[in-house]
């Protein structure tokens, strides 16, 4: 311990100790000189003799420092000081290198911050590692057939390589897991945010707004180990039929609408026009178990019966007993010492026995799903499934940008090392070790990358905010809480150090492989020899070729995304998107009930139509682009119409949307609950199910729960229009009046065709709704053009970001090519001067330089074109209307790359052609 403390003291008092060492050596020399003088030597001779006896003064000091300090730290400090001086003497090179690295590291850090949220970050609860999510797997798409135990669902089933997967269960599965899993689970809890509770009509003090909700079981908060910010949380006694209606609100909602967490307790609020009492406030950091749907209000699971008591799609008591209706999600917490594998082994066979009891026939028993106990530390994987693949694509692109930046800096270091050959040769000749020089050169490169990494934090912050805004503007309005936490900063630091070593090691090794005699004989401006030495490196050209190849890959990817965006933007909609305002209202959640709700919507539509400047007004269950509804429909004779979309809509809907009618008529005010049910079909439905026969006057049957619910007469044929998204193929569609029986109207989307800017009518719309019912908020206000833009948000984001990344990579590569060729031209000044003195024309000199640039570019293309054709298939799932090996995209990318490379090489080539031969020869 004592030697360590002694060295530490030396390190922190270095200047004083250096002075003491120098004074001590001077004292010894003075004393020894005086002693020798006393023996009869002259003063000068005595001084020389004393110095000879002491030996090499610098070596004595060095040996003393080795004993009393850490030599490595001393040498590192020397290397850092030398690196700072070197960077200061090459300001243009330093600025270029730091900026290139900052952009590359910053972009990688920003994208990684989102991957950290999606893949690495755990739920903000106690001991998240013991949480598990229960899911079932089945044969691929088995759930789509009637031969499956799931006969109804409200949620999502998705496909993966193992088959179909879902976390939806019927409510009776919840008590089964509580009982069967008692030996392996300490808590089992359920939740649901897939029904009407996703969007609640939330009202307090007469102010109505839309809030996101989640149904939770009484064990939900206890199982997650969440403590309230105020009050108490939901317990099992709150989650029973007939229990008082209570709610827990999020901390954000309490601060925004209830006067703060403490003031929120005990307040009475209206949720879908039902009175609830606020009993607690969730902690600020808690967002539920699914970051894609952050709730504002948590409601006991059984309160869904009260919320949906008169809702045609709401929950009933029977649904809590139905073993074939899948609508809840279940998580559990493992008991201490129990692993997921052990829980899987215990629960899988019991689940198989239970699920077999829900099968209704032999075919269903042959297609039973099987249970999977999966990691729940990060909650549900909705965001991971939605964004991980696009983010991995972006991460690959920014990784390539960083590789190009590193290659660029390495190339410039190689070029600069050719000019330092004589310096390094002299240092080696004077006894410097090769390892010592390599370490000093690596210190320079690492210092460059560290400074670039520090600047990258700024770019990362900007990038995170930009991407957060893009995701929030997407079709689901997702807010990912990304930021520069410890994980992300650690990655940024690691990237900085790693890149500094990677791009510095090759130039450092190459710089010390010298023929000392020939290198020392070179003059500083010995162009021909230096150029030949530079050309012998070979690594510089390899790096340039690699940069060009990578840039082409990125340009092709960006081109494919741009083609996809262009194809989506040019999709034939079948209706007019211009001057159309869309918004949603939900009269049922404001307390309106059947049959009055239909009349209420009709009166509201007439009020909208009377607003000055509104040419047409109508309504539908959903917008054409935003969603889709599929109900069971049969033709006369009982023939099922498979894959048919049904859109309940209002009078003049087709006219308002400007969907041309090919035959028959549109709906009008006479099509109501007490009139003959009617329907309008699109061209595809008429062609697919009626062929050459006229469908007018024919009847269609709408089914509910295996019983006929609506016998409709076809009164019109409309032109095909997009429904349910831009990417879907045109499909058979049936338009039906919203108020002629099942399905009963719920929340409705109004469409107003205006004469001016649609957003200029928003205040008039809100005033009309407030006059009709102040309890009813207006939500999702946007133009039809904006809704389409939001639907294309992922493609727009990928196209914009990939184009920006590709252009950034192209600029970095071209700057590197420009710097390399400029240095090459500078080193070849005397050679070019001699050529021009011997009669070479300027265009010959330009062509000589461009020929080398073209050779490098074509070499890069030879590598990149096959790679681009192969790797572009990896992004095929993101494309629309474009092939991965699209020849036009590849040709445009090649043209852009060659043009940029030749432009980058032309500037130094032109400068070379203007060299004065006499000045060049005099410098030689």
C-alpha positions, 0 to 999 in steps of 0.5 A: 500500500505504501508504494502505491500511496507514494506514487500517487503523491508523486503524481499529484505533486509532480511539479514540486517533485520535479523541482525537488529532483532537479535541485537534488541532482544540482546539489549533488553535482555542485558537491561533487564538483567542489570535492574534485576541485579540492583535489586539485582539478580546475573548475571546468574539469571538475564539473565535467568529471562530476557529470561523467560520474553521475552519468546521463542526467536525463536517464537518471531522471527517467529512472527516478520517475520509474521508481517514484511514479507511473511511467505509463501515465507520464508517457500518456500525458506526453502523448496527449500533449503532443496529440493536442499540438498535432491536432492544433497544427492541422485544424482543417483535418481535425475539424473534418475528422471530429465532425465525421465521427460526431455525426456517425457516433451521434446517429448510432447513439440516437438509434440505440437509445430507442433500441434500449427502450424496446429491447433492454429496458425493464418495467419501472417496477420492483424486481421486474426479472421475476415477471412473466407473460403468458402466451399461447402458440398454435399452428400457423393461421389455425385460429383463422379457421372455424376449427379452433377453440377461439370463436371470438376475440378482441385483440391481436394474433400475430405470426412468427416462424413457429406459428401463430402467437397471442397473449389473449385468453378467455376470462375463465383462464384467469382463475384457472391460472391462479389455482393451477399456478399457485405452486410456481406463481406468487401473483397472477393478474390480468388486464385489458385495453383492447375494448371500448375502454381504450378510449374513455369519455372522461369528464370532471367539473363539466369538462369532457375529454378523451382519456386512455383506459385499462381494465385491471384485475384486483391483483394487478398493482400488487402483482407488479409491486407498484406503490401509489403516489397518493391514496391507494391502488385497486385491490381484489375487493374493488374487482367484483360485480356490484362493487362501487365504481372506483378508479386509479388515475395516472400521475400526468392526468392528476396533474393536468385535470385534477389539481395534482396527486393529493387533490385528486383523491376522493374526486368524483369523475364521469367515465362514459357518463358513469360516476367513478371515485378516484381512490389513488394516483399511480407513480409518475414513472409507471406507464402500465405494462405496454408502452404502446398504450399508456393508460390515463385511468385504471378501472377494475376489470368487472367495471367493464360490465357497467361501462358496456351495459348498453353497448352492442360491442360491450362486455356482459356478464356472460362474457366473463363465463365464455371459454371461447371468447378471448379478450384478456391478457395475463401476467404473473410473478414467479415465486422466489427460486422458481425459474421460467423453465420450471413454471413452463414445465408445471403449467404447460400440461395443465393448460393443455388439459384445461384448454381441451375442455373448451373444445367443442368438437374433434377438429378443435381438439386436433388444433389446440394451442399450447402455452408459453411462459415468456419473459415479462421484465419488459412488459408486452412486446407490442412496441418491439414487434412494431418498431424493432425491425425498422429500427434495426434497419436504421441501426444498420444504416447508421452503423454503415455511416460510422464505418464510412466515417472511420474509414474516411478518417483512417484514409486521411491518417494514412495520407498524413502518415506518408508526409510524416515518414521522415519524422517517424524514421528519425524517431526510430533511428534515435532509439524510439521503440516501435510500440512506443510510436504506435501508442503515440499515434493511437493516442492521437486517433483516440483523442480525435474520437473522444472529442467526436464522441463528446460532440456526438452527444449533442447530435444524439439529443437532437436525433432522439427528439426528432425521432420521438416527434416522428413516432408520436405523429405516427398512426398510433401516436406512440410515445417512446420514453427514449433518452440518454441514460446510463446504458446509452452513454456507456455505448457512446463512450464505448463507440468513441474508444472503439472507433478511435482504435479501429481507424487508428490502428492501421495507419499507426502500424503502417507508419512504423513499417519503414526503410529507415535509410531511404525515409531519412534521405527523402526531402520533405517535398520529395513527391515521387518517392513519397507518392510511390510509398503512399501507393505501396500502402494499398490500404488507402485504395481499399478503404476508398473502394469500401466506402464507395461500395457501402455508400451504394448500398445505402443509396439503393436502400434509400431509393427503394424507400423513396420509390415505396413512398412515391407508390403509396402517394400515387395510389388511386384512392377512389375518393377525393381527399381534398377539403375534407375534415374528419373528427370523431364523437361518441354519443354512447359514452356521453350517456345516449342510448338506443334508439335515441342515439341514431336520431342524435347523430342525425340531428348533429349531422344536420347542424354540421351541414348548416355551418357556412362553408360546409358543402356536404356532411356525413358520418360513418363508423370509421374513416375509409383509411383509418380502420376496417370492420368485417362482419358475417354476410351471406348472399341469397341461398346462404352462400357466405361472402368471405373477406367482405368489409362492412362500413356503417355510414350515414346519408350522403356518405358516398356523395360527401366522399365523392365516390362515384355511383355507377348504378342506383342511389346513395343513402338519404334521410329516409333510410332509418331504423323503421325503413327497409334495410338497404345496402350499397356495394362496390364494384368488386363485390358486384363483380365477385358475387354477382358476375354479369347479373345486376345486383340491384334489388338483390338481398344480403343477410348480415349475421350476428352470433350465428343468427340473421340480424339484418336482411338488406336490399342492394340499392346501389353500386359504388366505384371501388375505393380504398378501405382500411389502409393504402397498402391493402388490395381493393376488396369487396365492401358493403356500405350500410346505413348506421341506424338500421339495426345491428350493429348499433351506432357507437363512436362515429367519424364525421366527414365534412366537405368544405369550401376552404381550409378544413381546419378553419371549421374546427371551432364551429364544429366544437361549438355545434357539439357543445350545444348538442351535448357538452358531455361529449368531446370531439377527438381525432380532428384532422383532414383527410389528407393528414390522415393519409399522411399519417398512414404513410408515416412509417414509409415517410420516416424510413424514406426521409431518414434513409435518404438523409443517412445515404446523403450524409454517407455520400458526403463523408465518402466524397470528402474523404475521397477529396482529401485523399486525392488532394493530398496525393496531388500535393505529394506529386507536385514535382512529378506533375510539374515535370510532366507539364514542363515536358509538354503535358496538357492541362486536360491530360493532368485532369484525366490522369487524376480522374482516371484514378478516381474512376478506377476506385469508383468502378472497383467499388461498384463491382463489389457493391452491385452484387451485394446490393442485389442480394441485401436489398431483399432484406428490406422487401417487407417494407416495400410497396409496389417496388421490387428489391432488385429494382433496376431503375433504383439501382441505375439512379444510385450508380449515377448519383455515386459516380457523379459525386465521386467524379466531382470530388476528384475533379476539384483536386484534378483541376488544382493539379492542372494549374500547377506552375511547372517552374515553381514546382521544379524550384521547390524540388 
